Amino acid sequence: MELGITIFATDRSMAPADLAREAETRGFASFFVPEHTHIPTCRATPPPTGESELADEYRRTLDPWVALATAAAVTSRIRLGSGIALVAQHDPIALAKTIATLDHLSGGRVVVGVGFGWNREEMVDHGVDFTRRREHVREVMLAMQALWSCEEAGFDGQYVRFAPSWQWPKPRQQPRPLVLLGGGPGPKLFAHLAEWADGWMPIGGAGLQQALPELRRQFEARGRDPASLRVVPMGVVPDPGKLDYYASLGVTEAILRLPSAPRDVVLPILDEYARHLDAHAVKKGAGLDSSTFPDGKS
């Protein structure tokens, strides 16, 4: 089991490039940042954390792909992920180009963590129907995957339509960058995951033991090898018992949560987390091996 980190990267937190470099130096496998394009001031949607007020970092979030590009420029091994990207809120042709360019320039280190989204007001401003967001996300992902893997690709869906087109660069990872789908366990999520993703990114690890057999069955029903499934809990606050439990379940990577704070607050916690690496990291230094990529190629 590998260990990565995530931070709510904002204009007030430790800079993504600095943190990614420090994480790579310590041997973490991956670096994830979330996405919110904006937060409407008039909101009816309650915070996903269960708190009465939405935390300040939600409204100050950096663009994930720009943040990860700065991290790519100062690192060479650590994987660079969105945790999570709200892909339905973007033009799929432009987003496919952005992600492919980052994967190309970073040497094949991008992980596309995808979510359906929880903030109704944010989606409305992007023209996304909250009740149909899963179908919308599916079409965006299928369309982008066609652009990433085919010399000529078009798409004719309900939410995404474009004529047969050329688009380069292609991602270094083929047929696509690693795709992880976030969300709570259930038949709908697992059906989407088995169709167009490579792994599951639950928030924390509640219910993993009960859910994983069904997810592996869905993978197999799609003609996919259950052994290739990646299980990557996001936002974990680590302790040895919890990490040992994840490893016993076959979790492939745990993403440890850092506070959205300046360097002097973040680095001591990063050092504390690094103590878990020798016990749980597959490879200190997170070198890229064939298991990193969906098709086994580097």
ZADO-1210 file (C-alpha; in nm, 4 decimals, padded with zeros to 6 digits):
<atoms>
<atom x="00.0000" y="00.0000" z="00.0000" code="MET" pos="1"/>
<atom x="00.1297" y="00.3417" z="-00.0995" code="GLU" pos="2"/>
<atom x="00.0720" y="00.6705" z="00.0808" code="LEU" pos="3"/>
<atom x="-00.0096" y="01.0049" z="-00.0786" code="GLY" pos="4"/>
<atom x="-00.1140" y="01.3433" z="00.0523" code="ILE" pos="5"/>
<atom x="-00.3866" y="01.5955" z="-00.0167" code="THR" pos="6"/>
<atom x="-00.4363" y="01.9593" z="00.0757" code="ILE" pos="7"/>
<atom x="-00.7057" y="02.2158" z="00.0059" code="PHE" pos="8"/>
<atom x="-00.4698" y="02.4323" z="-00.1989" code="ALA" pos="9"/>
<atom x="-00.5713" y="02.7981" z="-00.1660" code="THR" pos="10"/>
<atom x="-00.4183" y="03.1440" z="-00.1953" code="ASP" pos="11"/>
<atom x="-00.3424" y="03.1230" z="00.1778" code="ARG" pos="12"/>
<atom x="-00.2036" y="02.7693" z="00.2070" code="SER" pos="13"/>
<atom x="00.1437" y="02.6342" z="00.1433" code="MET" pos="14"/>
<atom x="00.2151" y="02.6632" z="-00.2299" code="ALA" pos="15"/>
<atom x="00.1420" y="02.3432" z="-00.4245" code="PRO" pos="16"/>
<atom x="00.4839" y="02.3365" z="-00.5902" code="ALA" pos="17"/>
<atom x="00.6626" y="02.3656" z="-00.2555" code="ASP" pos="18"/>
<atom x="00.4468" y="02.1007" z="-00.0902" code="LEU" pos="19"/>
<atom x="00.4745" y="01.8546" z="-00.3799" code="ALA" pos="20"/>
<atom x="00.8520" y="01.8892" z="-00.3778" code="ARG" pos="21"/>
<atom x="00.8670" y="01.8318" z="-00.0014" code="GLU" pos="22"/>
<atom x="00.6324" y="01.5322" z="-00.0290" code="ALA" pos="23"/>
<atom x="00.8381" y="01.3760" z="-00.3079" code="GLU" pos="24"/>
<atom x="01.1588" y="01.4238" z="-00.1095" code="THR" pos="25"/>
<atom x="01.0053" y="01.2335" z="00.1831" code="ARG" pos="26"/>
<atom x="00.8872" y="00.9478" z="-00.0391" code="GLY" pos="27"/>
<atom x="00.5126" y="01.0019" z="-00.0738" code="PHE" pos="28"/>
<atom x="00.3607" y="00.8442" z="-00.3838" code="ALA" pos="29"/>
<atom x="00.1118" y="01.1120" z="-00.4847" code="SER" pos="30"/>
<atom x="-00.0110" y="01.4673" z="-00.4346" code="PHE" pos="31"/>
<atom x="-00.3810" y="01.5551" z="-00.4718" code="PHE" pos="32"/>
<atom x="-00.5704" y="01.8847" z="-00.4728" code="VAL" pos="33"/>
<atom x="-00.9498" y="01.9435" z="-00.4928" code="PRO" pos="34"/>
<atom x="-01.1610" y="02.1659" z="-00.7174" code="GLU" pos="35"/>
<atom x="-01.4305" y="02.4273" z="-00.6743" code="HIS" pos="36"/>
<atom x="-01.4599" y="02.6864" z="-00.9491" code="THR" pos="37"/>
<atom x="-01.6519" y="02.9227" z="-00.7185" code="HIS" pos="38"/>
<atom x="-01.8947" y="02.9149" z="-00.4263" code="ILE" pos="39"/>
<atom x="-02.2193" y="03.1093" z="-00.4755" code="PRO" pos="40"/>
<atom x="-02.2896" y="03.3346" z="-00.1773" code="THR" pos="41"/>
<atom x="-02.6567" y="03.2329" z="-00.1683" code="CYS" pos="42"/>
<atom x="-02.6552" y="02.8626" z="-00.0863" code="ARG" pos="43"/>
<atom x="-02.9192" y="02.6110" z="00.0073" code="ALA" pos="44"/>
<atom x="-02.6898" y="02.3063" z="-00.0109" code="THR" pos="45"/>
<atom x="-02.5550" y="02.2124" z="00.3334" code="PRO" pos="46"/>
<atom x="-02.1778" y="02.1615" z="00.3735" code="PRO" pos="47"/>
<atom x="-02.0704" y="01.8023" z="00.3007" code="PRO" pos="48"/>
<atom x="-01.8734" y="01.7971" z="00.6267" code="THR" pos="49"/>
<atom x="-02.1889" y="01.8201" z="00.8366" code="GLY" pos="50"/>
<atom x="-02.0841" y="02.1530" z="00.9860" code="GLU" pos="51"/>
<atom x="-02.3192" y="02.4506" z="00.9961" code="SER" pos="52"/>
<atom x="-02.0909" y="02.6743" z="00.7865" code="GLU" pos="53"/>
<atom x="-01.8833" y="02.5920" z="00.4813" code="LEU" pos="54"/>
<atom x="-01.5121" y="02.6187" z="00.5576" code="ALA" pos="55"/>
<atom x="-01.3284" y="02.9180" z="00.4140" code="ASP" pos="56"/>
<atom x="-01.0989" y="02.7073" z="00.1937" code="GLU" pos="57"/>
<atom x="-01.3885" y="02.6037" z="-00.0312" code="TYR" pos="58"/>
<atom x="-01.4249" y="02.9575" z="-00.1654" code="ARG" pos="59"/>
<atom x="-01.0488" y="03.0093" z="-00.2025" code="ARG" pos="60"/>
<atom x="-00.9563" y="02.6894" z="-00.3906" code="THR" pos="61"/>
<atom x="-00.6890" y="02.7132" z="-00.6582" code="LEU" pos="62"/>
<atom x="-00.7516" y="02.5753" z="-01.0054" code="ASP" pos="63"/>
<atom x="-00.6355" y="02.2131" z="-00.9712" code="PRO" pos="64"/>
<atom x="-00.4700" y="02.1752" z="-01.3111" code="TRP" pos="65"/>
<atom x="-00.2725" y="02.4979" z="-01.2848" code="VAL" pos="66"/>
<atom x="-00.1697" y="02.4038" z="-00.9298" code="ALA" pos="67"/>
<atom x="-00.0601" y="02.0566" z="-01.0421" code="LEU" pos="68"/>
<atom x="00.1315" y="02.2021" z="-01.3369" code="ALA" pos="69"/>
<atom x="00.3404" y="02.4112" z="-01.0971" code="THR" pos="70"/>
<atom x="00.4037" y="02.0951" z="-00.8948" code="ALA" pos="71"/>
<atom x="00.5009" y="01.8994" z="-01.2070" code="ALA" pos="72"/>
<atom x="00.7653" y="02.1590" z="-01.2913" code="ALA" pos="73"/>
<atom x="00.9606" y="02.1013" z="-00.9681" code="VAL" pos="74"/>
<atom x="00.9168" y="01.7236" z="-00.9231" code="THR" pos="75"/>
<atom x="01.0045" y="01.4156" z="-01.1244" code="SER" pos="76"/>
<atom x="00.8399" y="01.1104" z="-00.9651" code="ARG" pos="77"/>
<atom x="00.5372" y="01.1935" z="-00.7517" code="ILE" pos="78"/>
<atom x="00.1962" y="01.1348" z="-00.9122" code="ARG" pos="79"/>
<atom x="-00.0216" y="01.4440" z="-00.9517" code="LEU" pos="80"/>
<atom x="-00.3948" y="01.4087" z="-00.8960" code="GLY" pos="81"/>
<atom x="-00.7254" y="01.5889" z="-00.8779" code="SER" pos="82"/>
<atom x="-00.9125" y="01.4951" z="-00.5656" code="GLY" pos="83"/>
<atom x="-01.1668" y="01.5557" z="-00.6940" code="ILE" pos="84"/>
<atom x="-01.2293" y="01.7237" z="-01.0316" code="ALA" pos="85"/>
<atom x="-01.5823" y="01.8404" z="-01.1120" code="LEU" pos="86"/>
<atom x="-01.5608" y="01.7512" z="-01.4786" code="VAL" pos="87"/>
<atom x="-01.9258" y="01.8211" z="-01.5661" code="ALA" pos="88"/>
<atom x="-01.8570" y="02.1897" z="-01.4953" code="GLN" pos="89"/>
<atom x="-01.6102" y="02.2132" z="-01.7868" code="HIS" pos="90"/>
<atom x="-01.6072" y="02.2000" z="-02.1627" code="ASP" pos="91"/>
<atom x="-01.4885" y="01.8420" z="-02.2249" code="PRO" pos="92"/>
<atom x="-01.2802" y="01.9244" z="-02.5326" code="ILE" pos="93"/>
<atom x="-01.0850" y="02.1941" z="-02.3497" code="ALA" pos="94"/>
<atom x="-01.0511" y="01.9861" z="-02.0310" code="LEU" pos="95"/>
<atom x="-00.9271" y="01.6843" z="-02.2279" code="ALA" pos="96"/>
<atom x="-00.6584" y="01.9048" z="-02.3813" code="LYS" pos="97"/>
<atom x="-00.5553" y="02.0447" z="-02.0412" code="THR" pos="98"/>
<atom x="-00.5239" y="01.7034" z="-01.8770" code="ILE" pos="99"/>
<atom x="-00.3472" y="01.5462" z="-02.1765" code="ALA" pos="100"/>
<atom x="-00.0995" y="01.8344" z="-02.1894" code="THR" pos="101"/>
<atom x="-00.0202" y="01.8006" z="-01.8193" code="LEU" pos="102"/>
<atom x="00.0246" y="01.4235" z="-01.8516" code="ASP" pos="103"/>
<atom x="00.2464" y="01.4714" z="-02.1561" code="HIS" pos="104"/>
<atom x="00.4668" y="01.7356" z="-01.9940" code="LEU" pos="105"/>
<atom x="00.4889" y="01.5610" z="-01.6557" code="SER" pos="106"/>
<atom x="00.6024" y="01.2313" z="-01.8049" code="GLY" pos="107"/>
<atom x="00.2791" y="01.0426" z="-01.7447" code="GLY" pos="108"/>
<atom x="00.2123" y="01.1277" z="-01.3797" code="ARG" pos="109"/>
<atom x="-00.1477" y="01.2528" z="-01.3843" code="VAL" pos="110"/>
<atom x="-00.4266" y="01.0851" z="-01.1854" code="VAL" pos="111"/>
<atom x="-00.7768" y="01.2053" z="-01.2715" code="VAL" pos="112"/>
<atom x="-00.9851" y="01.1854" z="-00.9554" code="GLY" pos="113"/>
<atom x="-01.3457" y="01.2537" z="-01.0561" code="VAL" pos="114"/>
<atom x="-01.6609" y="01.3295" z="-00.8583" code="GLY" pos="115"/>
<atom x="-02.0274" y="01.3886" z="-00.9339" code="PHE" pos="116"/>
<atom x="-02.0396" y="01.6922" z="-00.7032" code="GLY" pos="117"/>
<atom x="-02.2514" y="01.7968" z="-00.4051" code="TRP" pos="118"/>
<atom x="-02.3004" y="02.1748" z="-00.4419" code="ASN" pos="119"/>
<atom x="-02.6226" y="02.2385" z="-00.6325" code="ARG" pos="120"/>
<atom x="-02.5704" y="02.6150" z="-00.6601" code="GLU" pos="121"/>
<atom x="-02.2238" y="02.5759" z="-00.8088" code="GLU" pos="122"/>
<atom x="-02.3584" y="02.3347" z="-01.0705" code="MET" pos="123"/>
<atom x="-02.6503" y="02.5592" z="-01.1630" code="VAL" pos="124"/>
<atom x="-02.4101" y="02.8384" z="-01.2578" code="ASP" pos="125"/>
<atom x="-02.2397" y="02.5950" z="-01.4960" code="HIS" pos="126"/>
<atom x="-02.5684" y="02.4802" z="-01.6490" code="GLY" pos="127"/>
<atom x="-02.5514" y="02.1340" z="-01.4894" code="VAL" pos="128"/>
<atom x="-02.8755" y="01.9631" z="-01.3842" code="ASP" pos="129"/>
<atom x="-02.8048" y="01.8271" z="-01.0348" code="PHE" pos="130"/>
<atom x="-03.0491" y="01.5390" z="-01.0808" code="THR" pos="131"/>
<atom x="-02.8710" y="01.4273" z="-01.4000" code="ARG" pos="132"/>
<atom x="-02.5126" y="01.4987" z="-01.2949" code="ARG" pos="133"/>
<atom x="-02.4036" y="01.1327" z="-01.2989" code="ARG" pos="134"/>
<atom x="-02.5071" y="01.0882" z="-01.6609" code="GLU" pos="135"/>
<atom x="-02.3409" y="01.4206" z="-01.7467" code="HIS" pos="136"/>
<atom x="-02.0125" y="01.3177" z="-01.5826" code="VAL" pos="137"/>
<atom x="-02.0230" y="00.9823" z="-01.7626" code="ARG" pos="138"/>
<atom x="-02.0488" y="01.1477" z="-02.1033" code="GLU" pos="139"/>
<atom x="-01.7701" y="01.3932" z="-02.0276" code="VAL" pos="140"/>
<atom x="-01.5408" y="01.1101" z="-01.9217" code="MET" pos="141"/>
<atom x="-01.6215" y="00.8894" z="-02.2208" code="LEU" pos="142"/>
<atom x="-01.5726" y="01.1819" z="-02.4575" code="ALA" pos="143"/>
<atom x="-01.2389" y="01.2777" z="-02.3049" code="MET" pos="144"/>
<atom x="-01.1215" y="00.9174" z="-02.3117" code="GLN" pos="145"/>
<atom x="-01.2021" y="00.8998" z="-02.6826" code="ALA" pos="146"/>
<atom x="-00.9977" y="01.2148" z="-02.7463" code="LEU" pos="147"/>
<atom x="-00.7104" y="01.0797" z="-02.5385" code="TRP" pos="148"/>
<atom x="-00.6876" y="00.7387" z="-02.7075" code="SER" pos="149"/>
<atom x="-00.8106" y="00.7763" z="-03.0673" code="CYS" pos="150"/>
<atom x="-00.6394" y="00.9477" z="-03.3557" code="GLU" pos="151"/>
<atom x="-00.9805" y="01.0765" z="-03.4637" code="GLU" pos="152"/>
<atom x="-01.2660" y="01.1044" z="-03.2133" code="ALA" pos="153"/>
<atom x="-01.6192" y="01.2408" z="-03.2032" code="GLY" pos="154"/>
<atom x="-01.9052" y="01.2109" z="-02.9566" code="PHE" pos="155"/>
<atom x="-02.2826" y="01.2296" z="-02.9869" code="ASP" pos="156"/>
<atom x="-02.4476" y="01.2236" z="-02.6458" code="GLY" pos="157"/>
<atom x="-02.7177" y="01.4098" z="-02.4609" code="GLN" pos="158"/>
<atom x="-02.4759" y="01.6466" z="-02.2856" code="TYR" pos="159"/>
<atom x="-02.1619" y="01.6231" z="-02.4995" code="VAL" pos="160"/>
<atom x="-02.1528" y="01.6505" z="-02.8770" code="ARG" pos="161"/>
<atom x="-01.8712" y="01.7198" z="-03.1181" code="PHE" pos="162"/>
<atom x="-01.7835" y="01.6108" z="-03.4700" code="ALA" pos="163"/>
<atom x="-01.4963" y="01.3728" z="-03.5446" code="PRO" pos="164"/>
<atom x="-01.1850" y="01.5687" z="-03.4565" code="SER" pos="165"/>
<atom x="-00.8095" y="01.5544" z="-03.4082" code="TRP" pos="166"/>
<atom x="-00.6565" y="01.6492" z="-03.0771" code="GLN" pos="167"/>
<atom x="-00.2978" y="01.6310" z="-02.9611" code="TRP" pos="168"/>
<atom x="-00.0977" y="01.5914" z="-02.7473" code="PRO" pos="169"/>
<atom x="-00.2124" y="01.2515" z="-02.6352" code="LYS" pos="170"/>
<atom x="-00.1492" y="01.1611" z="-02.2705" code="PRO" pos="171"/>
<atom x="00.1693" y="00.9670" z="-02.2058" code="ARG" pos="172"/>
<atom x="-00.0465" y="00.7103" z="-02.0257" code="GLN" pos="173"/>
<atom x="-00.2493" y="00.5078" z="-02.2721" code="GLN" pos="174"/>
<atom x="-00.5324" y="00.4477" z="-02.3283" code="PRO" pos="175"/>
<atom x="-00.5880" y="00.7162" z="-02.0624" code="ARG" pos="176"/>
<atom x="-00.4460" y="00.8587" z="-01.7430" code="PRO" pos="177"/>
<atom x="-00.5418" y="00.6689" z="-01.4315" code="LEU" pos="178"/>
<atom x="-00.9055" y="00.7541" z="-01.3455" code="VAL" pos="179"/>
<atom x="-01.0438" y="00.7266" z="-00.9914" code="LEU" pos="180"/>
<atom x="-01.4119" y="00.7847" z="-00.9120" code="LEU" pos="181"/>
<atom x="-01.5076" y="00.9354" z="-00.5779" code="GLY" pos="182"/>
<atom x="-01.8313" y="00.8810" z="-00.3905" code="GLY" pos="183"/>
<atom x="-02.0160" y="00.6658" z="-00.1425" code="GLY" pos="184"/>
<atom x="-02.0585" y="00.2916" z="-00.2102" code="PRO" pos="185"/>
<atom x="-02.3589" y="00.1668" z="-00.3990" code="GLY" pos="186"/>
<atom x="-02.4738" y="-00.0012" z="-00.7214" code="PRO" pos="187"/>
<atom x="-02.4942" y="00.3218" z="-00.9257" code="LYS" pos="188"/>
<atom x="-02.1460" y="00.4389" z="-00.8350" code="LEU" pos="189"/>
<atom x="-01.9950" y="00.0952" z="-00.8872" code="PHE" pos="190"/>
<atom x="-02.1617" y="00.0579" z="-01.2288" code="ALA" pos="191"/>
<atom x="-02.0067" y="00.3864" z="-01.3425" code="HIS" pos="192"/>
<atom x="-01.6722" y="00.2891" z="-01.1968" code="LEU" pos="193"/>
<atom x="-01.6627" y="-00.0480" z="-01.3699" code="ALA" pos="194"/>
<atom x="-01.7533" y="00.1126" z="-01.7031" code="GLU" pos="195"/>
<atom x="-01.5096" y="00.4043" z="-01.7284" code="TRP" pos="196"/>
<atom x="-01.2771" y="00.4288" z="-01.4261" code="ALA" pos="197"/>
<atom x="-00.9823" y="00.2365" z="-01.2870" code="ASP" pos="198"/>
<atom x="-01.0450" y="00.2678" z="-00.9158" code="GLY" pos="199"/>
<atom x="-01.2571" y="00.3938" z="-00.6296" code="TRP" pos="200"/>
<atom x="-01.1736" y="00.6990" z="-00.4199" code="MET" pos="201"/>
<atom x="-01.3994" y="00.6886" z="-00.1116" code="PRO" pos="202"/>
<atom x="-01.3823" y="00.9696" z="00.1436" code="ILE" pos="203"/>
<atom x="-01.2282" y="00.7902" z="00.4391" code="GLY" pos="204"/>
<atom x="-01.2723" y="00.4166" z="00.4766" code="GLY" pos="205"/>
<atom x="-01.6132" y="00.3584" z="00.6326" code="ALA" pos="206"/>
<atom x="-01.7864" y="00.0552" z="00.4835" code="GLY" pos="207"/>
<atom x="-01.4905" y="-00.0598" z="00.2747" code="LEU" pos="208"/>
<atom x="-01.4924" y="-00.4178" z="00.3959" code="GLN" pos="209"/>
<atom x="-01.8588" y="-00.4644" z="00.3048" code="GLN" pos="210"/>
<atom x="-01.8412" y="-00.2771" z="-00.0261" code="ALA" pos="211"/>
<atom x="-01.5280" y="-00.4165" z="-00.1901" code="LEU" pos="212"/>
<atom x="-01.6617" y="-00.7655" z="-00.2764" code="PRO" pos="213"/>
<atom x="-01.9529" y="-00.6118" z="-00.4703" code="GLU" pos="214"/>
<atom x="-01.7244" y="-00.3665" z="-00.6470" code="LEU" pos="215"/>
<atom x="-01.4917" y="-00.6462" z="-00.7517" code="ARG" pos="216"/>
<atom x="-01.7920" y="-00.8452" z="-00.8806" code="ARG" pos="217"/>
<atom x="-01.9016" y="-00.5479" z="-01.0914" code="GLN" pos="218"/>
<atom x="-01.5498" y="-00.5135" z="-01.2299" code="PHE" pos="219"/>
<atom x="-01.5466" y="-00.8811" z="-01.3254" code="GLU" pos="220"/>
<atom x="-01.8948" y="-00.8594" z="-01.4808" code="ALA" pos="221"/>
<atom x="-01.7570" y="-00.5921" z="-01.7140" code="ARG" pos="222"/>
<atom x="-01.4831" y="-00.8288" z="-01.8233" code="GLY" pos="223"/>
<atom x="-01.2195" y="-00.6462" z="-01.6216" code="ARG" pos="224"/>
<atom x="-00.9650" y="-00.8048" z="-01.3916" code="ASP" pos="225"/>
<atom x="-01.0673" y="-00.7378" z="-01.0279" code="PRO" pos="226"/>
<atom x="-00.6998" y="-00.7544" z="-00.9339" code="ALA" pos="227"/>
<atom x="-00.6407" y="-00.4374" z="-01.1364" code="SER" pos="228"/>
<atom x="-00.8894" y="-00.2360" z="-00.9282" code="LEU" pos="229"/>
<atom x="-00.7315" y="00.0503" z="-00.7364" code="ARG" pos="230"/>
<atom x="-00.8850" y="00.1444" z="-00.4011" code="VAL" pos="231"/>
<atom x="-00.7673" y="00.4849" z="-00.2795" code="VAL" pos="232"/>
<atom x="-00.9346" y="00.6308" z="00.0330" code="PRO" pos="233"/>
<atom x="-00.9110" y="01.0115" z="00.0303" code="MET" pos="234"/>
<atom x="-00.8673" y="01.2504" z="00.3225" code="GLY" pos="235"/>
<atom x="-00.7374" y="00.9964" z="00.5726" code="VAL" pos="236"/>
<atom x="-00.6085" y="01.1052" z="00.9138" code="VAL" pos="237"/>
<atom x="-00.3575" y="00.8266" z="00.9734" code="PRO" pos="238"/>
<atom x="-00.2749" y="00.6051" z="01.2648" code="ASP" pos="239"/>
<atom x="-00.0977" y="00.2679" z="01.2487" code="PRO" pos="240"/>
<atom x="-00.4101" y="00.0657" z="01.3228" code="GLY" pos="241"/>
<atom x="-00.6144" y="00.2348" z="01.0528" code="LYS" pos="242"/>
<atom x="-00.3427" y="00.1974" z="00.7890" code="LEU" pos="243"/>
<atom x="-00.2862" y="-00.1668" z="00.8789" code="ASP" pos="244"/>
<atom x="-00.6600" y="-00.2272" z="00.8408" code="TYR" pos="245"/>
<atom x="-00.6652" y="-00.0639" z="00.4978" code="TYR" pos="246"/>
<atom x="-00.3696" y="-00.2722" z="00.3864" code="ALA" pos="247"/>
<atom x="-00.5420" y="-00.5911" z="00.5039" code="SER" pos="248"/>
<atom x="-00.8411" y="-00.5109" z="00.2823" code="LEU" pos="249"/>
<atom x="-00.6292" y="-00.4686" z="-00.0294" code="GLY" pos="250"/>
<atom x="-00.6334" y="-00.0883" z="-00.0356" code="VAL" pos="251"/>
<atom x="-00.3710" y="00.0145" z="-00.2912" code="THR" pos="252"/>
<atom x="-00.3070" y="00.3690" z="-00.1660" code="GLU" pos="253"/>
<atom x="-00.4260" y="00.5935" z="00.1181" code="ALA" pos="254"/>
<atom x="-00.4299" y="00.9717" z="00.0698" code="ILE" pos="255"/>
<atom x="-00.3476" y="01.1507" z="00.3949" code="LEU" pos="256"/>
<atom x="-00.5121" y="01.4852" z="00.4713" code="ARG" pos="257"/>
<atom x="-00.3059" y="01.7931" z="00.5494" code="LEU" pos="258"/>
<atom x="-00.4584" y="02.1154" z="00.6837" code="PRO" pos="259"/>
<atom x="-00.5101" y="02.4050" z="00.4449" code="SER" pos="260"/>
<atom x="-00.2456" y="02.6169" z="00.6127" code="ALA" pos="261"/>
<atom x="00.0913" y="02.7870" z="00.5578" code="PRO" pos="262"/>
<atom x="00.4246" y="02.6074" z="00.5358" code="ARG" pos="263"/>
<atom x="00.5155" y="02.6385" z="00.9047" code="ASP" pos="264"/>
<atom x="00.1964" y="02.4524" z="01.0012" code="VAL" pos="265"/>
<atom x="00.1971" y="02.1940" z="00.7222" code="VAL" pos="266"/>
<atom x="00.5575" y="02.0695" z="00.7249" code="LEU" pos="267"/>
<atom x="00.5638" y="01.9357" z="01.0836" code="PRO" pos="268"/>
<atom x="00.2492" y="01.7357" z="01.0088" code="ILE" pos="269"/>
<atom x="00.3991" y="01.6104" z="00.6826" code="LEU" pos="270"/>
<atom x="00.7031" y="01.4921" z="00.8785" code="ASP" pos="271"/>
<atom x="00.4755" y="01.3140" z="01.1251" code="GLU" pos="272"/>
<atom x="00.2933" y="01.1414" z="00.8393" code="TYR" pos="273"/>
<atom x="00.6246" y="01.0403" z="00.6808" code="ALA" pos="274"/>
<atom x="00.6874" y="00.8104" z="00.9773" code="ARG" pos="275"/>
<atom x="00.4275" y="00.5750" z="00.8299" code="HIS" pos="276"/>
<atom x="00.6065" y="00.5418" z="00.4964" code="LEU" pos="277"/>
<atom x="00.8521" y="00.2630" z="00.5748" code="ASP" pos="278"/>
<atom x="00.5720" y="00.0397" z="00.6976" code="ALA" pos="279"/>
<atom x="00.3222" y="00.1075" z="00.4200" code="HIS" pos="280"/>
<atom x="00.4792" y="00.2580" z="00.1075" code="ALA" pos="281"/>
<atom x="00.5379" y="00.0102" z="-00.1734" code="VAL" pos="282"/>
<atom x="00.8397" y="00.2054" z="-00.2939" code="LYS" pos="283"/>
<atom x="01.0004" y="00.4878" z="-00.1091" code="LYS" pos="284"/>
<atom x="01.0394" y="00.7627" z="-00.3667" code="GLY" pos="285"/>
<atom x="00.7240" y="00.6528" z="-00.5519" code="ALA" pos="286"/>
<atom x="00.9064" y="00.5613" z="-00.8710" code="GLY" pos="287"/>
<atom x="00.6735" y="00.4940" z="-01.1621" code="LEU" pos="288"/>
<atom x="00.6338" y="00.1250" z="-01.2367" code="ASP" pos="289"/>
<atom x="00.4079" y="-00.0630" z="-01.4748" code="SER" pos="290"/>
<atom x="00.1303" y="-00.0944" z="-01.2146" code="SER" pos="291"/>
<atom x="00.0833" y="00.2832" z="-01.2235" code="THR" pos="292"/>
<atom x="-00.0762" y="00.2795" z="-01.5655" code="PHE" pos="293"/>
<atom x="-00.4125" y="00.1441" z="-01.6837" code="PRO" pos="294"/>
<atom x="-00.2563" y="-00.0588" z="-01.9674" code="ASP" pos="295"/>
<atom x="00.0630" y="-00.1578" z="-01.7880" code="GLY" pos="296"/>
<atom x="00.2783" y="00.0723" z="-02.0021" code="LYS" pos="297"/>
<atom x="00.5121" y="00.3469" z="-01.8970" code="SER" pos="298"/>
</atoms>
